[in-house]
Amino acid sequence: MPRRKPAAPSRARAAAPDTAPPARNILPIRRQTLSGMTVDALRERILHGDYPEGEPLRQDAIAEELGVSRIPVREALRQLEAEGLVTFSPHRGAVVSTMSLQEILELFELRAEIESDLVRRAIPHMSAEDRNRAKDILAAYEIALRTGEVSKWGELNWQFHSTLYAPAGRAFTMAMVSKLHQQSDRYLRMQLALTHGESRAKDEHRAIANAARKGDTKAAAKLMREHILGAGRALVEFLVEHRNQQQTRKRTQRTS
C-alpha cells in the first residue's frame, strides 16, 4: 500500500507536458497565419492590377491599409519577391516588378515546353476522378469568365492546368510551373478583362480537356503548346498597345 503514494506526483508531472506545448505553439501559428494572409492580400492586389507595374510598395502605407504591423508586410514582400512579383531597388525599396516584352515571350515559351511535356506524361496515369475534376473546374472557370469575376480567373486557370499535370507525379517541375503561372497571371487577367478574350480561352481549354479524356497524349501536348504560345503572342500584342497608351497619357499629363 505505501508504494502507491507516489502516484499523485507522477500524475502531476505527466500533466505538465500536456499543457505546455499549446502555449508554445500559439504565437508561431498566429504569426504564420497573419503573414500568409498578408501575402495573399498583396498578391491579389498586384495580380488584379490595383498595384500596377513599377508601383512603389510603401510598407507603412500597406501596413496601415491592411491593419497589420510592418513585420508581416516585410515578410510578404520578400515572399512576393521570390515569386517574381516584387523587386527591391536600392533607392526606391520594394516595387511591383515589370517584365519586358522579350521576357514575357520567353516566359510563355518556357511554359509551353514544360507544360506540353507534363500533360503528355500525365495522361497515361489519369483516373476518371482526375478527368471529372478537370471538367468541373473548367465549368467553374467558364462561369467566372462569362460573369466577369476577374478575381477568380487566375486561380481557376491554375487549378485546371495543375489538375491535368498532377498525375505525372513530377513535384519539382510542378513547383516551377506554379511560379511561372504566378508571374504571367496578372498580365493574362488584364488582357482577358480588357480585350474580352474569353471565347478563345474557353475553346482551347475544352479542346485540351477532350484530348486528355480520350487519352490522346500527342494531341493534348500539341494543343497545350499552341494554347500557351498563342496566349503569349496575344498578350505581347496587347501589352505593346497598352503600354504605348500609358506612355501617351503620361506625356499628355506632363504637358497639360
VORO-177927 format. One record per atom (N, C-alpha, C): residue in three letters; x, y, z. Coordinates in steps of 0.2 Angstrom, whole numbers, plus 5000, padded with zeros to 4 digits. Example, Ala and Ser with C-alpha at 12.3 -4.5 7.8 and 13.67 -1.06 7.14 Angstrom:
ALA506649725039
ALA506249785039
ALA506649845039
SER506449895035
SER506849955036
SER506450005039
This chain:
MET500449945000
MET500050005000
MET500450065000
PRO500950075004
PRO501350135004
PRO501650154997
ARG501750094993
ARG502150114987
ARG501650154982
ARG501050154984
ARG500550194979
ARG500550264980
LYS500850294986
LYS500850364987
LYS501150404982
PRO501750384979
PRO502050424974
PRO501650434968
ALA501050404967
ALA500650404961
ALA500450484959
ALA500250514964
ALA499950584963
ALA500450634960
PRO501150634963
PRO501650674960
PRO501750654953
SER501750584952
SER501850564945
SER501350594940
ARG500750594942
ARG500250624938
ARG500350694936
ALA500550734942
ALA500650804941
ALA501250814936
ARG501750774936
ARG502250784932
ARG502050764925
ALA501650714924
ALA501350694917
ALA500950744914
ALA500550784918
ALA500150834916
ALA500450894913
ALA501050914916
ALA501450974914
ALA501550974906
PRO501850914903
PRO501950914896
PRO501350924892
ASP500750904895
ASP500150904891
ASP499950984890
THR500051024895
THR499851094894
THR500351134892
ALA501051124892
ALA501551164889
ALA501551174882
PRO501551124878
PRO501551134870
PRO501051184867
PRO500451184869
PRO499951234866
PRO500251304867
ALA500451324873
ALA500651384875
ALA501251404871
ARG501751364869
ARG502251374865
ARG502151384858
ASN501551354856
ASN501351354848
ASN500951404846
ILE500551434851
ILE500051484849
ILE500351544845
LEU500851574847
LEU501151634844
LEU501451624837
PRO501851564836
PRO502051554829
PRO501451544824
ILE500951504826
ILE500451494822
ILE500051554820
ARG499951594825
ARG499651664823
ARG500051704819
ARG500751704820
ARG501151744816
ARG501151724809
GLN501251654808
GLN501251624801
GLN500551644797
THR500051634801
THR499351644798
THR499351724795
LEU499551764800
LEU499551834798
LEU499951854792
SER500551824792
SER501051834786
SER500651804780
GLY500351744780
GLY500051714775
GLY499551754772
MET499151784776
MET498551824774
MET498851894771
THR499351914773
THR499651974771
THR499951964764
VAL500251904763
VAL500551884756
VAL499951884751
ASP499451844753
ASP498851834749
ASP498551904747
ALA498451954752
ALA498152014750
ALA498552054745
LEU499252054746
LEU499652094742
LEU499752064735
ARG499751994735
ARG499751964729
ARG499151974724
GLU498551974728
GLU497951984724
GLU497952054721
ARG498152104725
ARG498152174723
ARG498652184717
ILE499152154717
ILE499652154711
ILE499352124705
LEU499152054706
LEU498852024700
LEU498252054697
HIS497852084702
HIS497252124699
HIS497352194696
GLY498052214697
GLY498152274694
GLY498052334699
ASP497852324705
ASP497752384709
ASP498452414711
TYR498952374711
TYR499652404711
TYR499952384704
PRO500052434700
PRO500252424693
PRO501052414693
GLU501252404687
GLU501952394686
GLU502352454688
GLY502952444692
GLY503352494694
GLY503152534700
GLU502552514702
GLU502252554708
GLU502652544714
PRO502852594718
PRO503252584724
PRO502752554729
LEU503052514733
LEU502652474739
LEU502852504745
ARG502552554748
ARG502752584755
ARG502552534760
GLN502952514764
GLN502752464770
GLN502352504775
ASP502452564777
ASP502052594781
ASP501352604779
ALA501252624773
ALA500552634770
ALA500252564769
ILE500552514767
ILE500252454766
ILE500052424773
ALA500452434778
ALA500352404785
ALA499652444788
GLU499652504786
GLU499052544789
GLU498452524785
GLU498452514778
GLU497952494774
GLU497652424776
LEU498152374778
LEU497952304780
LEU497752294787
GLY497952344791
GLY497852344798
GLY498352294802
VAL498952294799
VAL499452254802
VAL500052294804
SER500552254807
SER501252294808
SER501652284802
ARG502252314802
ARG502652314796
ARG503052244796
ILE503052204801
ILE503452144801
ILE503052094796
PRO502452084796
PRO502152034791
PRO502152064784
VAL502152134783
VAL502152164777
VAL502852154774
ARG503452164778
ARG504052154775
ARG504152074773
GLU503952034777
GLU503951964776
GLU503551944769
ALA503051974768
ALA502651964762
ALA502951994756
LEU503252044757
LEU503652074751
LEU504252034749
ARG504552004754
ARG505151954752
ARG504851894749
GLN504251864751
GLN503951814748
GLN503751824741
LEU503451884740
LEU503251904733
LEU503851924728
GLU504451934731
GLU505051944728
GLU505251874725
ALA505251824729
ALA505351754727
ALA504951734721
GLU504351754721
GLU503851734716
GLU503951784710
GLY504351834710
GLY504451874704
GLY503951924703
LEU503551944708
LEU503051994708
LEU503352064710
VAL503852054715
VAL504052114718
VAL504852114717
THR505152174716
THR505852184716
THR506052234721
PHE506652234723
PHE506952284728
PHE507452324725
SER507352394725
SER507852434722
SER508252474728
PRO508852484727
PRO509252514732
PRO508952584734
HIS508652624729
HIS508452694730
HIS507752694731
ARG507352654728
ARG506552654729
ARG506252604733
GLY506652554736
GLY506352504740
GLY505952454736
ALA505452424739
ALA505052374735
ALA504652404730
VAL504652374724
VAL504152404719
VAL503852344715
VAL503252354712
VAL502952294708
VAL503452284702
SER503652224701
SER504052204695
SER503752224689
THR504252234684
THR504052254677
THR504352204673
MET504052164668
MET504352124664
MET504352154657
SER504952144653
SER504952174646
SER504652124642
LEU504452154636
LEU504052104631
LEU504452044629
GLN505152054629
GLN505551994627
GLN505551944633
GLU505551964639
GLU505551924645
GLU504851884645
ILE504351924643
ILE503651894643
ILE503651834638
LEU503851844632
LEU503951794627
LEU504351734629
GLU504851754632
GLU505251694635
GLU504951654640
LEU504551684645
LEU504151654650
LEU503651604647
PHE503251634642
PHE502751584638
PHE503051534634
GLU503651544631
GLU504051494628
GLU504251434632
LEU504451454638
LEU504751414643
LEU504151374646
ARG503551404647
ARG502951374649
ARG502751324644
ALA502751344638
ALA502451294633
ALA502951234632
GLU503551234633
GLU503951174633
GLU503851134639
ILE503851164645
ILE503751124651
ILE503051094652
GLU502551134650
GLU501851114651
GLU501651064646
SER501851064640
SER501651014635
SER501950944637
ASP502550954639
ASP502850884642
ASP502550864648
LEU502350904652
LEU501950874658
LEU501350844657
VAL500950874652
VAL500250844651
VAL500350784647
ARG500850774643
ARG501050714639
ARG501250654644
ARG501550674649
ARG501750624654
ARG501150604659
ALA500750654660
ALA500150644665
ALA499650604662
ILE499450614656
ILE498850574653
ILE498850504654
PRO499350464653
PRO499350394654
PRO499150374661
HIS499250414666
HIS499150404673
HIS498450434676
MET498150464671
MET497450504674
MET496950454675
SER496650464681
SER496050424683
SER495350464681
ALA494850424681
ALA494150454680
ALA494050514685
GLU494350504691
GLU494250564696
GLU494650624693
ASP495250614691
ASP495650674688
ASP495250704682
ARG494950664678
ARG494650694672
ARG494050734674
ASN493650704679
ASN493050734681
ASN493150804685
ARG493750804689
ARG493950864692
ARG494150914687
ALA494450904682
ALA494650954677
ALA494050974674
LYS493550934672
LYS492950954669
LYS492551004674
ASP492550984680
ASP492151034685
ASP492551104686
ILE493151104686
ILE493551164686
ILE493451204680
LEU493451174674
LEU493351204668
LEU492651234668
ALA492151204670
ALA491451234670
ALA491451294675
ALA491751294681
ALA491851344685
ALA492151404682
TYR492751394679
TYR493151444675
TYR492751474670
GLU492351434666
GLU491951464661
GLU491351514664
ILE491151494669
ILE490651534673
ILE490951604675
ALA491551594678
ALA491851654680
ALA492051704674
LEU492251674669
LEU492451714663
LEU491751744660
ARG491251714660
ARG490551744657
ARG490351794662
THR490351784668
THR490151834673
THR490651894675
GLY491251884672
GLY491651944673
GLY492051944680
GLU492051884683
GLU492351884690
GLU493151874689
VAL493451934688
VAL494151934686
VAL494551904692
SER494351914698
SER494751894704
SER494851814704
LYS494351774701
LYS494351704701
LYS494751674695
TRP494951714690
TRP495151684684
TRP495851654685
GLY496351684688
GLY496951664689
GLY496951594693
GLU496651594698
GLU496651534702
GLU496251474699
LEU495751484695
LEU495351434692
LEU495851404686
ASN496151454682
ASN496551434677
ASN497151384679
TRP497451404685
TRP497951364688
TRP497651294690
GLN497151294693
GLN496851234695
GLN496751184690
PHE496451214684
PHE496351174678
PHE497051144675
HIS497451184674
HIS498151164672
HIS498451114677
SER498451134683
SER498851084688
SER498451024689
THR497851024688
THR497450954688
THR497650914683
LEU497750934677
LEU497950894671
LEU498650874672
TYR499150914675
TYR499850894676
TYR499950844682
ALA499550854687
ALA499750814693
ALA499850744693
PRO499450704688
PRO499650634688
PRO500250614685
ALA500650664682
ALA501350654680
ALA501850634686
GLY501650664692
GLY502050644698
GLY502650684698
ARG502750744695
ARG503350774695
ARG503350844699
ALA503450834705
ALA503350884710
ALA503750944709
PHE504450934708
PHE504850984707
PHE504651034701
THR504550994695
THR504351034689
THR503651074690
MET503251044694
MET502551074696
MET502751144700
ALA503151144704
ALA503351204708
ALA503651254703
MET504051234698
MET504251284694
MET503751314689
VAL503251274687
VAL502651294683
VAL502251344687
SER502151324693
SER501751364698
SER502051434698
LYS502651444699
LYS502951514699
LYS502851544692
LEU502951514687
LEU502851544680
LEU502151564679
HIS501651524682
HIS500951554681
HIS500851614685
GLN501151614691
GLN501051674695
GLN501351734692
GLN501951734689
GLN502251784685
GLN501851814679
SER501451764676
SER501151784670
SER500351794671
ASP500151784677
ASP499451784679
ASP499151854678
ARG499551904681
ARG499251974681
ARG499152004674
TYR499651984670
TYR499552004663
TYR499051974659
LEU498951904660
LEU498351874657
LEU497751894659
ARG497651904666
ARG497051934668
ARG496852004665
MET497352044665
MET497252114662
MET497052104655
GLN497352064651
GLN497252054644
GLN496552034643
LEU496351984647
LEU495651954646
LEU495152004648
ALA495252044653
ALA494752094656
ALA494652144651
LEU495252164647
LEU495252224643
LEU495052214636
THR495252154634
THR495152134627
THR494552084625
HIS494252054631
HIS493752004630
HIS493951944626
GLY494551914628
GLY494751854625
GLY494551794628
GLU493951794631
GLU493651734635
GLU493551674630
SER493251694624
SER493051634620
SER493651594618
ARG494151624616
ARG494751594614
ARG495051544620
ALA495051574626
ALA495251534632
ALA494851474633
LYS494151484632
LYS493651434634
LYS493751374629
ASP493751394622
ASP493851344617
ASP494451304617
GLU495051334618
GLU495651304619
GLU495651254625
HIS495451274630
HIS495451234636
HIS494951174635
ARG494451184632
ARG493951124630
ARG494351074626
ALA494651104621
ALA495051054616
ALA495551014620
ILE495951044624
ILE496451014628
ILE496150954633
ALA495550974636
ALA495250934641
ALA494950874637
ASN494650884631
ASN494450824627
ASN494950774625
ALA495550804623
ALA496050764621
ALA496350724627
ALA496350754633
ALA496550714639
ALA496050664640
ARG495450674640
ARG494850624641
ARG494950564637
LYS495150574630
LYS495250524625
LYS495850484626
GLY496350514630
GLY496950484631
GLY497450494625
ASP497350544622
ASP497750564616
ASP498350614618
THR498850584620
THR499450624623
THR499750664617
LYS499750644611
LYS500050684606
LYS499650744605
ALA499050734604
ALA498550794603
ALA498550844609
ALA498550814615
ALA498450864621
ALA499150904621
ALA499650874620
ALA500350904621
ALA500350964615
LYS500150944609
LYS500150994604
LYS499651054605
LEU499051034608
LEU498551084609
LEU498851134615
MET499151104620
MET499351144626
MET499951184624
ARG500351164619
ARG500951204617
ARG500651264613
GLU500251254608
GLU499951304604
GLU499551354609
HIS499151324614
HIS498751374618
HIS499251424622
ILE499751394624
ILE500151444628
ILE500551484624
LEU500851464618
LEU501251514614
LEU500751564611
GLY500151544609
GLY499651594607
GLY499451644612
ALA499351624618
ALA499251664623
ALA499751714624
GLY500451694624
GLY500951734625
GLY501051794619
ARG500951764613
ARG500951814607
ARG500351864608
ALA499751844609
ALA499251894610
ALA499351944616
LEU499651914621
LEU499751954627
LEU500252014625
VAL500851994621
VAL501352044620
VAL501052094615
GLU500552074610
GLU500252124606
GLU499852174610
PHE499452144615
PHE499052184619
PHE499552234623
LEU500052214626
LEU500452254630
LEU500852304626
VAL501052294620
VAL501352344616
VAL500852404615
GLU500252394614
GLU499752444613
GLU499552474620
HIS499452434625
HIS499352464632
HIS499852504634
ARG500452484634
ARG501052524636
ARG501152584632
ASN501052584626
ASN501052644622
ASN500552694624
GLN499952674625
GLN499352714628
GLN499552744634
GLN499852704639
GLN500052734645
GLN500552794645
GLN501052774640
GLN501552824639
GLN501352894636
THR500852884632
THR500452944629
THR500152984634
ARG499752944638
ARG499452984644
ARG499853014648
LYS500452984650
LYS500953024654
LYS501253084651
ARG501353084645
ARG501653134641
ARG501153194641
THR500453174640
THR499953224640
THR499853254647
GLN499953214652
GLN499853244659
GLN500453294660
ARG501053274658
ARG501553324660
ARG501553384656
THR501253384650
THR501153444646
THR500553494647
SER500053464651
SER499453494652
SER499553544658
